[in-house]
Amino acid sequence: MQNTDHFDPRLDAAETWIFDLDNTLYPADCNLFAQIDVKMGAYISKYLNVDLTDARVVQKKYFKEHGTTLNGLMLNHGIEPGDFLDYVHDIDYSPVERNPDLIDALDRLHGRKVIFTNGTVPHAEAVLDRLGIAHVFDVIYDIVASDYVPKPNPQPYDKMLEEHGINPGVSVMLEDMARNLEHPAAIGMQTVWVRTDHRWSADGVGTGDHVHHVTDDLATWLSDYVKQRAA
């Protein structure tokens, strides 16, 4: 595991940079997930006809066991995913602000850039618009494109790579959830863990060598990298 001031030379060979969206491209303290979290609980409470306390137990259990709460609801209750996703992503995006350092770093970063998210394309587009970085991304690969199978399951990674002609051996995956880097590392990607204070961020740390770089601030890490590469 490497910190922000040390960069593996293999990064220079990267042809594709694959970014998670939430709590990766914007700081976790924007707390968009807190809004989504509340809406998920309300949806589950109504759908399963349980109180909010029981709904939260279900929500967290499915997140832990199935990668996303939605996946657990689909597998165990046959929930219709589109309605759920539309409801939970109807949130206030104003906490997400532009970061000039992030914009500059992404503009200068060599290679193709892809969003790979367990969220939806409309959610990603709303975030990217707020950040002012929509123009740098060639692909937004979302949970719908993944057939509602979420990271960290290997299938959506492999499907995304195949559909978009991405060679994992010359790619980098950047994620706030360490467990979501296990499969990318196993198939040859360089990985960057964008560490947050959320308890799930560190799940999977220490269980293998799948975290190659770690930072608490993506904009700073990318800025330092593109500056070093240009020197």
C-alpha atoms as one frame of an Amber mdcrd trajectory, in Angstrom:
protein
   0.000   0.000   0.000   1.452   3.330  -1.035   0.727   6.882   0.097   0.180
   9.977  -2.013   3.866  10.864  -2.348   4.902   7.566  -3.948   3.661   6.483
  -7.364   4.163   3.105  -8.966   5.798   3.579 -12.405   3.155   1.259 -13.845
   0.662   4.115 -13.536   2.446   5.822 -16.423   1.433   2.970 -18.742  -2.263
   3.340 -17.902  -4.547   3.654 -20.896  -7.799   3.772 -18.908  -8.687   5.273
 -15.519 -11.844   3.804 -13.981 -13.439   5.895 -11.239 -16.078   5.003  -8.735
 -18.460   7.933  -8.236 -19.852   8.376  -4.741 -17.386   9.402  -2.013 -14.588
   9.038  -4.570 -14.949  11.915  -7.034 -16.461  14.137  -4.355 -15.539  14.246
  -0.648 -17.443  11.938   1.650 -18.276  14.896   3.889 -20.709  16.113   1.204
 -22.816  13.383   2.806 -25.009  12.640  -0.179 -25.214   9.099   1.087 -26.905
  10.305   4.269 -29.775  11.564   2.108 -29.873   8.338   0.099 -29.680   6.321
   3.318 -32.800   8.002   4.726 -34.715   7.498   1.494 -33.772   3.816   1.335
 -35.088   3.315   4.849 -38.361   5.046   4.002 -38.795   2.987   0.835 -38.111
  -0.306   2.619 -40.446   0.618   5.460 -43.305   1.235   3.052 -42.538  -1.674
   0.716 -42.174  -4.284   3.461 -44.745  -2.673   5.767 -42.332  -2.481   8.708
 -41.343   0.383  10.974 -38.242   2.470  10.234 -36.140   0.672  12.853 -36.783
  -2.730  11.295 -36.342  -1.248   7.828 -32.878  -0.038   8.763 -31.896  -3.493
  10.006 -32.940  -4.963   6.659 -31.175  -2.187   4.756 -27.820  -2.679   6.468
 -28.037  -6.472   6.449 -28.592  -6.551   2.691 -25.845  -4.003   2.051 -23.350
  -6.154   3.955 -24.470  -9.485   2.503 -25.274  -8.538  -1.088 -23.056  -5.556
  -1.971 -25.999  -3.155  -2.220 -29.287  -2.902  -0.376 -31.057  -3.040  -3.734
 -29.458  -6.359  -4.642 -30.702  -7.873  -1.391 -34.201  -6.510  -1.961 -34.273
  -7.915  -5.476 -33.023 -11.332  -4.419 -35.202 -11.661  -1.328 -38.329  -9.678
  -2.185 -38.444  -9.338  -5.967 -38.396  -5.545  -5.791 -38.606  -3.560  -9.045
 -35.222  -1.831  -9.263 -36.114   1.181 -11.404 -38.691   2.576  -9.002 -36.370
   2.081  -6.038 -33.425   3.775  -7.754 -35.488   6.733  -8.923 -36.815   7.256
  -5.408 -33.542   7.027  -3.479 -31.641   9.294  -5.905 -34.229  12.086  -5.723
 -31.956  14.152  -3.472 -30.384  17.596  -3.067 -27.043  17.704  -4.931 -26.085
  21.205  -3.814 -23.529  19.985  -1.203 -21.315  18.845  -4.121 -19.088  21.739
  -5.162 -16.557  22.257  -7.913 -12.938  21.622  -7.036 -10.601  23.475  -9.420
  -7.715  21.155  -8.519  -9.765  18.094  -9.449 -10.899  19.633 -12.730  -7.339
  20.595 -13.652  -5.906  17.197 -12.690  -8.502  15.263 -14.689  -8.013  17.520
 -17.696  -4.268  16.814 -17.575  -4.527  13.097 -16.761  -3.475  10.951 -19.697
  -5.737   8.155 -20.931  -9.399   7.311 -21.235 -11.636   7.988 -18.224 -14.634
   5.903 -17.185 -17.207   6.089 -14.389 -18.117   2.699 -12.899 -20.818   3.071
 -10.259 -23.377   1.063  -8.326 -25.618   4.105  -8.820 -27.441   5.178 -11.958
 -26.525   7.257 -15.007 -28.871  10.132 -14.013 -27.351  10.181 -10.526 -23.839
  10.193 -11.984 -24.715  12.945 -14.447 -26.095  15.119 -11.642 -22.894  14.681
  -9.618 -20.580  15.263 -12.589 -22.502  18.396 -13.539 -22.040  19.791 -10.034
 -18.324  18.930 -10.130 -17.854  20.405 -13.613 -16.078  17.303 -14.918 -18.648
  15.599 -17.165 -16.584  16.494 -20.226 -13.635  14.268 -19.267 -15.522  10.964
 -19.095 -16.100   8.760 -22.130 -18.320   6.202 -20.384 -20.694   6.042 -17.420
 -21.202   2.380 -16.580 -23.977   2.083 -14.014 -25.949  -0.517 -12.084 -28.449
  -0.850 -14.930 -25.688  -1.680 -17.426 -24.406  -4.181 -14.839 -27.780  -5.995
 -14.916 -28.232  -4.798 -11.310 -25.331  -6.971 -10.146 -23.204  -4.653  -7.974
 -19.540  -4.374  -7.205 -17.712  -6.196  -5.628 -19.121  -9.149  -7.601 -16.663
  -9.924 -10.418 -19.329 -10.102 -13.147 -19.989  -6.374 -13.625 -16.269  -5.588
 -13.807 -15.724  -8.205 -16.481 -18.843  -7.163 -18.390 -17.805  -3.496 -18.361
 -14.278  -4.287 -19.547 -15.517  -6.512 -22.370 -18.221  -4.134 -23.578 -15.865
  -1.170 -23.716 -12.700  -2.903 -24.889 -10.695  -2.092 -21.771  -7.461  -3.950
 -21.055  -7.198  -4.399 -17.266  -3.426  -4.775 -17.465  -3.103  -1.106 -18.434
  -5.929   0.277 -16.325  -6.329   1.916 -12.919  -9.325   1.532 -10.595 -10.077
   4.251  -8.021 -12.578   3.470  -5.248 -13.608   4.528  -1.745 -14.457   0.927
  -0.754 -11.366  -1.222  -0.425 -13.243  -4.490  -0.963 -14.284  -3.228  -4.407
 -10.609  -3.241  -5.432 -10.065  -6.965  -4.885 -11.211  -8.137  -8.315  -9.570
  -5.263 -10.228  -6.217  -6.084  -8.602  -6.684  -9.797  -9.267  -7.113  -9.180
 -13.005  -4.098  -6.896 -13.283  -5.262  -3.354 -12.581  -3.415  -0.826 -10.486
  -5.693   0.282  -7.646  -6.213   3.448  -5.629  -8.187   3.396  -2.400  -9.781
   6.771  -1.624 -10.085   6.262   2.114 -13.024   7.789   4.017 -14.299   7.737
   7.593 -17.290   5.598   6.660 -17.050   2.250   8.425 -17.496   0.302   5.189
 -14.634   2.088   3.436 -11.978  -0.099   5.068 -13.781  -3.427   4.584 -11.292
  -5.729   2.896  -8.162  -3.880   4.000  -5.550  -6.291   5.316  -7.062  -9.324
   3.590  -4.684  -9.200   0.627  -2.441  -6.994  -1.472  -5.198  -5.486  -3.624
  -4.690  -1.877  -2.426  -1.692  -0.425  -4.271  -2.132   3.274  -3.470  -4.104
   5.050  -0.764  -5.170   8.654  -0.319  -7.628  10.639   1.764  -8.024  13.251
  -0.968  -8.409  12.243  -4.617  -7.904  15.739  -6.015  -4.581  16.104  -4.205
  -3.433  12.614  -5.215  -4.236  13.184  -8.887  -2.701  16.661  -8.854   0.516
  15.333  -7.353   0.599  12.497  -9.856   0.103  14.608 -12.991   2.690  17.119
 -11.731   5.228  14.353 -11.129   4.539  12.847 -14.536   5.023  16.220 -16.228
   8.305  16.916 -14.438
